[in-house]
Amino acid sequence: MKILKTWLKTDQAQAILSVVLAGLIWLFYLTVRWQRRIDPETRALLEAGKPVIICYWHGRMFFLAGAWRKRPKTLGFLNSAHRDGRLIARALVRIGYTSVLGSSRRGGAMALREMSRHLRAGTPMAITPDGPKGPRMRAKAGAVKAAQITGVPLVAFTGSAAPRKLFKTWDRFCLPLPLSRAPVYWGPPIYVPRDADAEMLEACRQAVEESLNRLTNEAERSLGQEETEAAPEGDSDSKGSDKARGRHARA
């Protein structure tokens, strides 16, 4: 087991795993029965080729495989600089997407500048506002800052699936199974004024969080599933709070 863990950290292993992950993303795109619901204003932005900042929860990342009927020409992702984030980044690059490495915990300022550069060039960017380690379904401020700097709107994106595998991880990672039915929802755009003060920035952050959680709950209710709980407000350790409550969402 120790030898395997050591090997998984090597560049060779990461290259192989990135190929496998890229294949899985294509498998989900081709075999899941996607049901897309897009806010009209957001649809107009996407059809016009306007950049948006797509916000999706860490536990729902695989649903982006079915976000569009036809893959966009350009799309960028903000990925954690941690080993797992780098693996995901390599898989996305293999598919043809752009990746920016960084998070609120590592390389955040540089990642924000790089992300803003791509947005100004017209590339939509996708970000997990509760990544890379939580708290679950609680938005951090990074995406809001990028929206303020660039003038690009924020858009919530989420989904659920039946059947699915819901893992007992900090993010309640939701994996759609092949041939499952998966509703995916796009929320309305949220604009952040360039001259927004701290109070307005916080209101925008809350709006992103509320939009994501509301849409996630709607997707789960449409399939008759139990809603996934967000971590308690102000909790900086999703794993710890889960152990304290001793509760897990179930498929």
C-alpha positions as CSV (number, residue, x, y, z in Angstrom):
1,M,0.0,0.0,0.0
2,K,2.8,2.4,0.8
3,I,4.5,1.7,-2.5
4,L,1.2,2.4,-4.3
5,K,0.7,5.7,-2.5
6,T,4.3,6.7,-3.4
7,W,3.8,5.8,-7.0
8,L,0.5,7.7,-7.2
9,K,2.5,10.9,-6.4
10,T,4.8,10.4,-9.4
11,D,4.5,12.4,-12.6
12,Q,4.0,9.1,-14.5
13,A,1.1,8.1,-12.4
14,Q,-0.5,11.5,-12.6
15,A,-0.2,11.4,-16.4
16,I,-1.9,8.0,-16.6
17,L,-4.7,9.1,-14.1
18,S,-5.3,12.3,-16.1
19,V,-6.0,10.2,-19.2
20,V,-8.4,8.0,-17.2
21,L,-10.2,11.0,-15.7
22,A,-10.5,12.7,-19.1
23,G,-12.1,9.5,-20.4
24,L,-14.6,9.4,-17.5
25,I,-15.6,13.0,-18.3
26,W,-16.4,12.0,-21.9
27,L,-18.2,8.9,-20.7
28,F,-20.5,10.9,-18.5
29,Y,-21.1,13.4,-21.3
30,L,-22.1,10.6,-23.7
31,T,-24.1,8.3,-21.5
32,V,-25.9,10.4,-19.0
33,R,-29.4,11.6,-19.9
34,W,-28.9,15.4,-19.3
35,Q,-31.9,17.6,-18.7
36,R,-30.8,21.3,-18.9
37,R,-32.7,24.2,-17.5
38,I,-31.1,27.6,-18.2
39,D,-32.2,31.0,-16.9
40,P,-33.2,33.1,-20.0
41,E,-30.8,35.9,-19.3
42,T,-27.9,33.5,-18.8
43,R,-28.9,31.7,-22.0
44,A,-28.7,34.9,-23.9
45,L,-25.2,35.6,-22.5
46,L,-24.0,32.1,-23.4
47,E,-25.4,32.2,-26.9
48,A,-23.8,35.6,-27.5
49,G,-20.4,34.1,-26.5
50,K,-20.1,36.5,-23.6
51,P,-17.8,35.4,-20.7
52,V,-19.3,34.4,-17.4
53,I,-17.9,33.1,-14.1
54,I,-19.5,29.8,-13.6
55,C,-19.8,28.9,-9.9
56,Y,-20.4,25.3,-9.0
57,W,-20.0,23.4,-5.7
58,H,-16.9,21.2,-5.4
59,G,-19.1,18.1,-4.9
60,R,-20.9,18.7,-8.2
61,M,-18.0,19.1,-10.5
62,F,-18.8,16.2,-12.8
63,F,-22.1,17.8,-13.8
64,L,-20.2,20.3,-15.9
65,A,-19.7,17.4,-18.3
66,G,-23.3,17.9,-19.4
67,A,-23.7,21.7,-19.0
68,W,-23.9,22.3,-22.7
69,R,-25.3,20.4,-25.6
70,K,-22.2,21.3,-27.6
71,R,-18.9,21.9,-25.9
72,P,-17.9,25.6,-25.9
73,K,-14.9,26.6,-28.0
74,T,-13.1,28.1,-24.9
75,L,-13.5,27.4,-21.3
76,G,-11.2,27.8,-18.3
77,F,-11.2,26.3,-14.8
78,L,-9.7,27.5,-11.6
79,N,-8.1,24.4,-10.0
80,S,-6.4,23.9,-6.6
81,A,-2.6,23.9,-6.7
82,H,-2.7,20.8,-4.5
83,R,-1.8,17.4,-6.2
84,D,-5.5,16.5,-6.7
85,G,-6.2,19.9,-8.3
86,R,-3.2,19.4,-10.6
87,L,-4.5,16.0,-11.7
88,I,-7.9,17.5,-12.5
89,A,-6.2,20.3,-14.4
90,R,-4.2,17.9,-16.5
91,A,-7.4,16.0,-17.4
92,L,-9.1,19.2,-18.4
93,V,-6.2,20.3,-20.6
94,R,-6.3,16.9,-22.4
95,I,-10.0,17.6,-23.2
96,G,-9.0,21.0,-24.6
97,Y,-9.8,23.4,-21.8
98,T,-7.7,25.9,-20.0
99,S,-6.6,25.6,-16.3
100,V,-5.5,28.2,-13.8
101,L,-3.9,26.8,-10.6
102,G,-4.5,28.4,-7.3
103,S,-6.9,28.8,-4.4
104,S,-7.7,30.9,-1.4
105,R,-5.1,28.9,0.5
106,R,-2.3,28.7,-2.1
107,G,-1.4,31.2,-4.9
108,G,-4.7,33.0,-4.6
109,A,-3.6,36.5,-5.7
110,M,-1.7,35.2,-8.8
111,A,-4.6,32.9,-9.8
112,L,-7.0,35.8,-9.5
113,R,-4.9,37.9,-11.9
114,E,-4.6,35.0,-14.4
115,M,-8.3,34.3,-14.2
116,S,-9.1,37.9,-14.8
117,R,-6.8,37.9,-17.8
118,H,-8.7,35.0,-19.4
119,L,-12.1,36.7,-18.6
120,R,-11.0,39.9,-20.3
121,A,-10.0,37.9,-23.3
122,G,-13.6,36.5,-23.5
123,T,-13.0,33.0,-22.0
124,P,-15.7,31.9,-19.5
125,M,-14.1,30.6,-16.3
126,A,-15.5,28.0,-13.9
127,I,-14.7,28.0,-10.2
128,T,-15.7,26.1,-7.0
129,P,-16.4,28.8,-4.4
130,D,-16.3,26.2,-1.6
131,G,-13.1,24.5,-2.8
132,P,-10.6,23.1,-2.3
133,K,-11.5,21.9,1.2
134,G,-14.7,23.6,2.3
135,P,-16.6,24.3,4.3
136,R,-19.2,22.5,2.1
137,M,-21.6,24.6,0.0
138,R,-20.3,27.9,1.6
139,A,-19.0,30.4,-0.9
140,K,-15.7,32.2,-0.5
141,A,-15.0,35.6,-1.8
142,G,-12.6,34.9,-4.7
143,A,-15.2,34.6,-7.5
144,V,-16.9,37.8,-6.3
145,K,-13.6,39.7,-6.4
146,A,-12.9,38.4,-10.0
147,A,-16.4,39.6,-11.0
148,Q,-15.8,43.0,-9.5
149,I,-12.4,43.4,-11.2
150,T,-13.6,42.3,-14.7
151,G,-17.3,43.3,-14.8
152,V,-18.1,39.7,-15.8
153,P,-21.3,38.3,-14.2
154,L,-21.4,35.3,-11.8
155,V,-23.7,32.4,-12.7
156,A,-24.6,29.5,-10.5
157,F,-24.5,26.0,-12.0
158,T,-25.4,22.7,-10.3
159,G,-27.2,19.4,-10.8
160,S,-28.1,16.0,-9.4
161,A,-28.6,12.5,-10.8
162,A,-30.6,9.3,-10.3
163,P,-29.1,6.8,-9.9
164,R,-26.0,8.3,-8.4
165,K,-23.2,7.6,-5.9
166,L,-23.1,10.1,-3.0
167,F,-19.8,9.9,-1.2
168,K,-19.3,10.5,2.6
169,T,-16.6,13.1,1.9
170,W,-16.5,16.7,3.2
171,D,-18.1,17.9,0.0
172,R,-20.7,15.1,-0.3
173,F,-19.2,14.3,-3.8
174,C,-22.0,13.4,-6.2
175,L,-21.2,11.1,-9.0
176,P,-23.8,10.5,-11.8
177,L,-23.8,6.9,-12.9
178,P,-23.9,5.9,-16.6
179,L,-27.4,6.0,-18.1
180,S,-28.7,8.1,-15.1
181,R,-31.1,11.0,-15.5
182,A,-29.4,14.2,-14.5
183,P,-31.1,17.6,-14.3
184,V,-28.6,20.5,-14.5
185,Y,-29.6,24.0,-13.7
186,W,-28.1,27.4,-14.6
187,G,-29.1,30.3,-12.4
188,P,-29.5,34.0,-13.4
189,P,-26.5,36.2,-13.7
190,I,-25.3,38.1,-10.7
191,Y,-23.4,41.4,-11.4
192,V,-20.9,42.9,-9.0
193,P,-20.5,46.7,-9.2
194,R,-16.9,47.8,-9.8
195,D,-17.2,50.3,-6.9
196,A,-18.8,47.8,-4.5
197,D,-17.9,48.3,-0.9
198,A,-17.4,45.5,1.6
199,E,-21.1,45.3,2.4
200,M,-22.1,45.0,-1.2
201,L,-19.4,42.4,-1.9
202,E,-20.7,40.3,1.0
203,A,-24.3,40.6,-0.4
204,C,-23.0,39.4,-3.7
205,R,-21.2,36.5,-2.1
206,Q,-24.4,35.5,-0.2
207,A,-26.4,35.8,-3.4
208,V,-24.0,33.3,-5.1
209,E,-24.2,30.9,-2.2
210,E,-28.0,31.1,-1.9
211,S,-28.5,30.6,-5.7
212,L,-26.3,27.5,-5.7
213,N,-28.0,25.9,-2.7
214,R,-31.5,26.7,-3.9
215,L,-30.8,25.2,-7.4
216,T,-29.1,22.2,-5.9
217,N,-32.1,21.5,-3.7
218,E,-34.4,22.0,-6.6
219,A,-32.5,19.5,-8.7
220,E,-32.5,16.9,-5.9
221,R,-36.2,17.4,-5.1
222,S,-37.0,16.9,-8.8
223,L,-35.6,13.4,-8.5
224,G,-37.3,12.7,-5.1
225,Q,-33.9,12.8,-3.3
226,E,-33.0,14.1,0.1
227,E,-31.4,17.6,0.0
228,T,-27.7,17.9,0.8
229,E,-27.0,20.1,3.8
230,A,-24.5,22.9,3.7
231,A,-21.9,23.1,6.4
232,P,-23.0,25.3,9.4
233,E,-22.3,29.0,8.7
234,G,-18.9,30.2,9.9
235,D,-17.6,26.6,10.1
236,S,-14.0,26.4,8.8
237,D,-13.8,22.7,9.1
238,S,-16.4,20.7,7.1
239,K,-14.9,17.4,8.2
240,G,-15.0,18.3,11.8
241,S,-18.6,19.5,11.7
242,D,-19.7,16.4,9.9
243,K,-18.2,14.2,12.6
244,A,-19.8,16.2,15.3
245,R,-23.2,15.9,13.9
246,G,-22.7,12.3,12.8
247,R,-25.0,12.9,9.9
248,H,-24.5,12.1,6.2
249,A,-26.6,12.8,3.2
250,R,-27.8,9.7,1.4
251,A,-28.7,9.0,-2.2
